[in-house]
Amino acid sequence: MSSRMIKTVTLGVVFCIALFLLAPRGFPESKSRGDGQTASDPSLGTTKCQRSSSSHKPIVQYALMIDAGSTGSRIHVYRFNNCGETPELESEEFKMVQPGLSSFPDDPTGAAKSLDVLMEVAMKHVPETLKGCSPVAVKATAGLRFLGPEKSKKILEAVRHRLETSYPFPVVAGSGVEIMEGKDEGVYAWITTNYLLGNIGTVEDTPTAAIFDLGGGSTQIVFEPTFPSIGGGMPARLAAGDHKYELTFGGRHFDLYQHSHLGYGLMEARKAIHKLVANAKQVELGASWADHPIVNPCIIPGMIREIDVELTPGQIVKVNMTGPSEPSAPQCRFLAETILKKEQKCELTPCSFNGIHQPPLERTFATEDIYIFSYFYDRARPLGLPDSFTLKEMHETTAKVCGGSNAWDVFHPIPDAMEELTGRPEYCLDLSFMLALLHTGYEMPLDRLVKTAKKIKGNELGWCLGASLPLLDQGTSGWQCKIKEVL
Ligand SMILES: *[C@@H]1O[C@H](CO)[C@@H](O)[C@H](O)[C@H]1NC(C)=O
């Protein structure tokens, strides 16, 4: 009897100890989860969790970003959940309308009303009870700047007025409706990329990726240089100046290097190279130069393209740029390197090109990811360059493209590659410029691996998402929930 009792008691004790040992303990999340917000109604919740990560955060949040570009205006309606510490993007609604705000130079009200069809998307997709706490911002890019400060100011004021008076969404104060600076565009694209990669958003000290964006008019570089202390000395730091962008995001501080090289977008680079070739011909032949076909090593052998060359501002001459009889990739790259103006005086050393200061990539960004996109992607992908490749591989591909159709058998199995090549006499120029920019301009070693993408995890790269993320933090981003007036 007593031995049975002892057995039972012993078993019971062992059982309890086992339970104690196996029970989950001390998970900080489970505790803080306890005070998160819940959804008062299933339509306001998410399938991802029952509670938000903090009592200060709603479980689901929306942010509206209007990208007022030169050709049209676009709205992005982003839906996030706050299940974890970092907001998680769940979905995105998108709509574009043409023309852009700059097509209404003398009609600010008309410009503001042109956004109504975009706002309808937001009205439809944001649940009624969340509208008052879903911030909206409008960021205009280059197009509006060309109208001059007076006209663009009137348009932006009219846009703000319409959004504030006709819609239930809070309009972000101050910079909420503005013409964006080039540096913000680059840094927001950096945020987008690193957020989608999962590099930022937590206090963890994860390395971040660099971004290289190639547009038509300018090209942007943004990265977080690392200055390891060498030989026990004090680590060097990013020098002060316009290129330095201090950013706080998700509880982390970043000292970013950024620069927008105006005039080094792909379309501007083409113009500069054609002008260089035309100038040389003019010096060689004198007045009658434009009547002759002009051999241009950057045009694919066997192809011709008629180009408007702007010799002096306003003086445009039509010429036929003709590909050389022999492959001439090095000569094209020489021209591309010439327009980079490597020899320009460097006020703050070291410089990348055109006299612009830049910490050396080889020493301050040796191994982290490099993302190249926009035109980089548009030219590399159709030729079958994969998600990541080295500059050497890009170099070899460029040599084949500049080699003319006899060197193109490697492109036959790539869908659409031949169509792209035969339709684009400037393909050799475009690739040569990109290579010159990355290798000679930014001084990336030839064995450097770069990555290219249009989307990450299904979301477009670009500045819009990166500009929207800071808006989720109601306390610091300049908006407050709009309380519905009781009628
Ligand atoms: C260029 O060549 C095309 C076709 O040969 C010709 O029609 C055109 O007039 C030429 N343009 C110039 C500026 O010489």
The ligand as an ORCA input file, in Angstrom:
! r2SCAN-3c Opt
* xyz 0 1
  C      20.489     58.601    -93.282
  O      20.286     57.446    -94.084
  C      18.941     57.275    -94.503
  C      18.846     55.945    -95.239
  O      20.012     55.659    -95.978
  C      18.528     58.454    -95.363
  O      17.198     58.309    -95.772
  C      18.680     59.725    -94.539
  O      18.379     60.856    -95.317
  C      20.081     59.851    -93.987
  N      20.134     60.971    -93.101
  C      21.134     61.853    -93.090
  C      21.034     62.950    -92.103
  O      22.071     61.807    -93.869
*
